[in-house]
Amino acid sequence: MESLIHQRLLRWAQPKNRSLQLLQTLAADYAVLSQRAEARRFFASNLSLFLPDLRKKGIDPNACIEDVESLVDRLASNPQP
């Protein structure tokens, strides 16, 4: 799993590859590795990249944060072997 998150972080490092889906996936990856705080920090600190598009679509960024926090909590509570 750690090599997979490393690959995804390499993709994230390239601005043209950044997407909200990849951001959510990385947060979930951190949670699966029982790094709940890092999952939340990474998501919250990078969500700003998508704020203009979210607002244009009428999506509340706080709802995105709440959704990811809920997912992170569920995943961190059930770590993978």
C-alpha positions as CSV (number, residue, x, y, z in Angstrom):
1,M,0.0,0.0,0.0
2,E,2.8,2.4,0.8
3,S,4.3,2.0,-2.7
4,L,0.8,2.7,-4.2
5,I,0.5,5.9,-2.2
6,H,4.0,6.9,-3.2
7,Q,3.0,6.5,-6.9
8,R,-0.1,8.6,-6.4
9,L,1.9,11.3,-4.6
10,L,4.3,11.4,-7.6
11,R,1.2,11.9,-9.8
12,W,0.0,14.6,-7.5
13,A,3.3,16.4,-7.7
14,Q,2.6,17.1,-11.4
15,P,0.0,19.9,-11.5
16,K,-1.6,18.6,-14.7
17,N,-2.5,15.4,-13.0
18,R,-4.2,17.0,-10.0
19,S,-7.9,16.2,-9.6
20,L,-10.4,16.2,-6.8
21,Q,-10.7,12.5,-7.3
22,L,-7.0,12.0,-6.8
23,L,-7.0,14.2,-3.8
24,Q,-9.8,12.1,-2.2
25,T,-8.0,8.9,-3.1
26,L,-4.8,10.1,-1.4
27,A,-6.7,11.0,1.7
28,A,-8.3,7.6,1.7
29,D,-4.9,6.0,1.2
30,Y,-3.5,7.8,4.3
31,A,-6.5,6.6,6.3
32,V,-6.0,3.0,5.3
33,L,-2.5,3.3,6.5
34,S,-4.0,4.6,9.9
35,Q,-2.7,8.1,9.3
36,R,-6.0,9.8,10.0
37,A,-4.4,13.2,10.8
38,E,-2.3,13.2,7.7
39,A,-5.3,12.3,5.6
40,R,-7.3,15.2,6.9
41,R,-4.3,17.6,6.7
42,F,-3.5,16.6,3.1
43,F,-7.1,17.0,1.9
44,A,-7.8,20.3,3.7
45,S,-4.5,21.9,2.6
46,N,-5.0,21.0,-1.0
47,L,-8.7,21.5,-1.4
48,S,-8.2,25.2,-2.1
49,L,-7.0,24.2,-5.6
50,F,-10.5,23.2,-6.4
51,L,-12.5,25.9,-4.6
52,P,-13.2,28.1,-7.7
53,D,-14.6,25.1,-9.6
54,L,-16.6,23.8,-6.6
55,R,-18.2,27.2,-6.0
56,K,-19.0,27.6,-9.7
57,K,-20.8,24.3,-9.5
58,G,-22.6,25.4,-6.3
59,I,-20.9,22.8,-4.1
60,D,-20.1,23.7,-0.5
61,P,-16.4,23.0,0.2
62,N,-17.3,22.3,3.8
63,A,-19.5,19.4,2.7
64,C,-16.5,18.0,0.8
65,I,-14.4,18.2,4.0
66,E,-17.1,16.6,6.0
67,D,-17.5,13.7,3.5
68,V,-13.8,13.0,3.4
69,E,-13.5,13.2,7.2
70,S,-16.3,10.6,7.5
71,L,-14.6,8.4,4.9
72,V,-11.3,8.8,6.7
73,D,-12.8,7.9,10.0
74,R,-14.4,4.7,8.6
75,L,-11.3,3.6,6.8
76,A,-9.0,4.3,9.7
77,S,-11.3,2.3,12.0
78,N,-11.0,-0.7,9.7
79,P,-7.4,-0.9,8.6
80,Q,-6.4,-3.3,5.9
81,P,-4.0,-6.1,6.7
